[in-house]
C-alpha cells in the first residue's frame, strides 16, 4: 500500500490538540521498563567521562530480557 493510499484510508498528517484537550488526557502512572529505575519516555544517563555509563547500559540491556523470562 502506498503512502497516498494509507493517508486516504486511515487519515493522515499530524493531529493538533488544544491545551484543554491535553490537560484532559489521562495521566496515569508511567509505564516502567525497569521498575523504579527507567520509565517509558526520555531517560538521560549523564555523568563524568569514563565512569561506566556504557557498561551500565549494557548490563541493563542484558538484564531486562533475563527478568522478563522469569
Secondary structure as GFF3:
##gff-version 3
##sequence-region A 1 70
A	DSSP	alpha_helix	3	10	.	.	.	ID=ss1
A	DSSP	alpha_helix	19	23	.	.	.	ID=ss2
A	DSSP	beta_strand	32	34	.	.	.	ID=ss3
A	DSSP	beta_strand	38	39	.	.	.	ID=ss4
A	DSSP	alpha_helix	53	69	.	.	.	ID=ss5
###
